[in-house]
Amino acid sequence: MIETRLHYDSVREKVETIFKLENILVSERFLTNFLNILSRLCNYEEEGKKIRPRIIITNNIDEAIETVPNSYIVKTKTGSLDGIDMEKILKSLIPFCNNGWHVFVNIEEHEIQYGIIRSFSGPIGVSFSRNLLSIEDTDFIDFGVIDIEVISNFELNICGIRKHNLMIDFRLVDHGQETNAIFNNMIDDITADIPSLNKGFIEKAITNLLSIIPYKVHGTICVVVDSDYIFPNDFLSDGTWFTNPIDLGEKIIDTAMNIKDIASSEAYYGLSGLFLEMLNVDGITIIDSSARVRGFNIFVKKQPLTQDDIPAEGGARKRAAHTVLASQDPKIKGVYFLSQDGNTFYKRMGDLLG
């Protein structure tokens, strides 16, 4: 018998290269401990709760935070430079990632400083790491940053502030559609009927809201419909429909125009959080092309005439998503699907109808 063994040597080499390009000096033993943690991040759980870790490694966290406005840092423990205690320390910090915080690992001369960090920039702002990674002229900064972001149950992205990017995919199959492309199309459809005057604000906020889905939602179907979609109908009638839709677009504008108004911000965060919770409920959540949430916990009442495109394999959620697409209803713009194991897609009805 001929045995072929596949190692992680190529990943180690690429990761080591990013550390060197960012001028973050670490030992071989640190890299080994770091890679051991890295290999388990995509399916990280604490007490049965799935968590999508977001970790920043740097060699000057104090200088890094000065480049990002409205940031807050909480320094916790220090550890050994070889990272032998890194997993134990990170275990207590990673759960905060599901609430918008980033864990930081600051490589100092004699020890490693750990903690959490976050940027508070409202619904149209971006995260701490995205602020850092958006710096264009890196010639004038003398610190390095490596951002580790879990994209799905299979993928994680490692990116340096000097624009060196590494995507690690733990699957042995090719993956056709990138997460960014999925959300870009979905954002376009959700904001299709928004007046151009306010569209920019709402697109930014919806982008930030949808980016939370992988962290907060563990399986869902979200259907985007035209603003004049009529409920109930023969196809979708069960579930909870709102007489007065939840207008996320209106709340985004209220918050953007009243930056210092705590009530406006709290209203948006409360309602957007409600939308995320609806996505976690069984059934389908409906949002229209004016960024209004129309209903949730909705199920298909009537099967479409043709079921040729509904896959026999997969779970009930996946079949339900394809059933909506098989309806060929031109008033449905698209269907977003996320399985519990991280498989995801956004398919537009217009693409299927030609």
N, C-alpha and C positions, 0 to 999 in steps of 0.2 A: 504494500500500500504506500502511495506517495502522499505525503502530507504537506500542505501549504498553510503556513500560519501568517495571518495578517496582524501587524502591529500598529501602534499609534505613533511610530517614529516620525512619519511625515507630518502629522499634526504638531508634534512636539517641535520639530524643526521650524515650522511656520510660526508657531507661537513665540518661540525663542527669537526669531527674526524681528517680530513686532516689538518685543521688549527692547531689543538693541536699537531699532530705529527710533524708539521713543526715549532712548537714553535712560531707561529705568534699569538699574543694575541689580540683578538678583542671582542667587546661587543656583547650581544644578539641583540641589535638594529642594529649594523653593519651587522650581519648575515642576519637579516630580509631584510634590504635594499639591500644587496648583492644578495640574492636569488630572490628578485623581478626583479632585472636587469638580472640575470642569466636566468630566465624563458623566456626572450624575445630576447636573443642573437641569437638564430638560424635563426630567420627571421627578422634580423635587417635591417632597411632601413633608408636612409636619402634622402629626396627629390626624392623618387621613385627609388633610386639606392641601390641595394642590397650590403651589406657589411658583410664580415666574420670577426668578431672581434677576436683579439688575445690579451689577457690580462695577465699580470704578477703581482701577488701580492707578496710582500716581506716585510721584516722588516729591510733591509739594502741594498738599491739599489746601493749605492756607492761601497760597498764591492763586491756585485754581479757582477757589470760591470768590476771589475778588473780581474775576472776569464775568461772573454771572450775577446779575442784580436780583434782589429780593430772595436771597438764599439763606438757608438756616442749616447749621451743622451741629451735630451732637457727637462728641468724641466719647468713646466708651473705653475699651480695653486696649492694652498694648500686648504684643506677642513677640515670639522669637523671629529673627530674620530668616531662618530657614523654613518658616511656615509650618513647623511640626504641630503647632497648636491652632493653625488657621481654621481647620474644619470645625473644631469645637467652638471657636469664637464666632465664626460666621453663622453657625446654627442658631445662635440667639438673636442675630440681626436680620437674617434673610426674611422672616415673616413680615417685617415692615415694608418689604417691597410691594406687597399687594395693596398698600395704601399710598403709593406714589413716591415712597422714599427709595433712595439708592444706597446701597452699602458701599463704603469706601475702604480701600486698603492702601494706606499711605506708607511707602517704603522709606524709612529714615536711615540715618547712619548706623545706629546701634540696635534698632528695634522696628517693629511694624505697629503703626497706630491704626486702630479700627474704629468705625463709627458709621453713622448714617447721615445723609445729606439730602436736601430737597430745595427746589426752587418754587416759590409761590408767585405765579405770574398771571393768575386769572384764567378764564376759559379759553382765551385765544393765545395764551403763552405756550412755550414749549418746556420740556423737562430739563432738569439740570444738565444731563449728559448731552442732550441735543444742543443746548446753548454752548456748551464747551466745544463740541465737535463742529459747530458752525463757524468757528474762528478761521478766517481765510488766510491771514498773514501770520504764519507760525514762526517766522524768522525772529520776531520780537518777544517770543516767550521762551523761558529757559527751564520749563518743566515738561514732563511727559504725562500723557493720559492714555489709558487703555480702557475702553468701555466694553463690558461683556453683557450682551442682551439676549435673553432666551426668547426666540421667535415662536417656537411651537414645541410640541413633544419630541420633535426630531431635529430641530435646527437651533443653533445659536450663532450669534454674530459677534465677532471680536473686531473692534475698530479703534485705531489710534488717532490722536488729535492731528497727526500729520498725514491723515487720509490714507493710511494703510488698512485695508479691510480684509477680513478672513471670515468666510461663512463655512461653518462645520455642519454637515448633514449626516446624521447617524443612520439614515436609511440606506438600503442597498438598491434603491430604485430611483429613477429620475423623477424629479418633481417639476410639473409643467408650469404652474402659475405662481409668481412671487406674491408674498403677502402684501407688499406695497401696492402692486397692481390691482389686487383684489379690492383694497380699501379705496384706492383712487377712483375706480369706476363706481363704487358704491356711494362715495361722497358726491360725485358728479350727479348721480341720480337723485340723491336725497335733497340736493340744493338746486335742482333743475328749474323750479318755479319761483325761486327767491329773486326779488328785484335786484338788479345789478348794483344799486347803491349800497346795499348791506351784504352782498354776497360774500365778499372777501372775509369779513368778520366771521360769518357763519361757517364758511368752509374751514377756516382755521380751527374753530371750536369743535366742529363735527369731526375733523381729523384727529384732534386730541381725544375726543370721547371714544371714537372707534378704536383708537390705539390701546385703550384700556381693556377692551374685550378679551384679549388673550389672558389677561391677568385676573379678571373678575368673573368671566363666564366660562362654564365648563360644558359646553354643548348647547346649541341653539339653532333655530331657523328664524331669520328676519326677512320679511318680504317688503320691498319698496314698491309703492303703487303711485299712480297719478293722483294729483290733489283732488280731482273730482271723482275718484273711485267711490262707488256707492255700496254701502253695507246696510243690512246683510244681503247676500245674494245666494243663488243656488249652490255655488261652489264653496264659499267660505261663509258660514253663518253661525257656527257654534262659537263659544268663548265670550270674552268681555270686550264690548265695543264702547268707545267713549262718545257720548253725545257732544261733549266739548273736548276736542282733541288737545293733547298736551303739546303746546306750541314751544318747542325747544328753540326755534329760530328767534321768536319774540323775546324769550328770556336771555338769549345770548346778546341781543342788541341792547336790552335793558342794562345788562351787566357791563357791556363795553362802554356805554354812554355814561354810566354812573359808577366809575371805577372805585370810588371811595364809599359807595353805598353798600353797607354790609348786608342789608336785606335783599338787594338785587342779586348779589353774589350767592347768598345762601339759598335763594329761591332756585337759581339755575343749578347749583350743585345738588340740591335736594331732588329736583325733577330729573336731572340727567342720571343721578344715582338710582332713581325709581325705574328709569328706562333699562338700566343695566340689570336690575333685579328682575324685571319682566322677562328679559332674555334668558334668565336662568329658570324660569317657570316652563313646565311642559307646554308643548304646542308652538304656535307661530306668533311672533310679534310683528305688528304692521306699523310701518312708518311711511309717510307720503313724501312727495317731491317738494313740499314746502317745509320740510323738517318738523312735521307734526306727527306725534305718536297717536295712532288711531285705535289700537286695540292690542290685546295679548291673550295668551292661553287659548288660541284659536286653532281649530282643527278642520281638516277638509271634510265637507259633508257629502259631496258628490264626486265620484271618480270621473276622470276625463274619458272621452270616448275611446281614445287610443292610449294604450299603456306600453307601447313598444319600447319607449325610452326610459321606462322606470326599471332600475336595476333590481334583479332578484336578490343579489347579495347585499350585504350591509345591513345596518340596523333600521329600525322603524323611522328614525329621524331622517336618515338619508333618503329613504324611499318617499317620505312625505315631501321633502324638498324637491325631488324630481317629479312628484305628482303635481305640485304647483306649476312647475315649468311645463309639464305635459298638457296643462290646461290651455296653453297658447292664448291666454287672455292678453290682448294688447294693452290693457290698462295696468297690467303688472309690469313694472320696469325691470325688476331683477330679484333674485333669491340669494340670500347669504346663508351659508351652511357651515356649522362648526361642530365636529364630533368631539366626544369626550377624550379621544386619544390624539386630538390636535389636527386631524384632517380638515381642510377648509376649502371653500370656493365661493365665488360670487359670479353667478351666471345671469347675463342680461337676456330678457325675453326677446328683445329686438334682434339680437344676434342669432337666436334660434329660429325666429320667424323669417329672417332674411330681409 
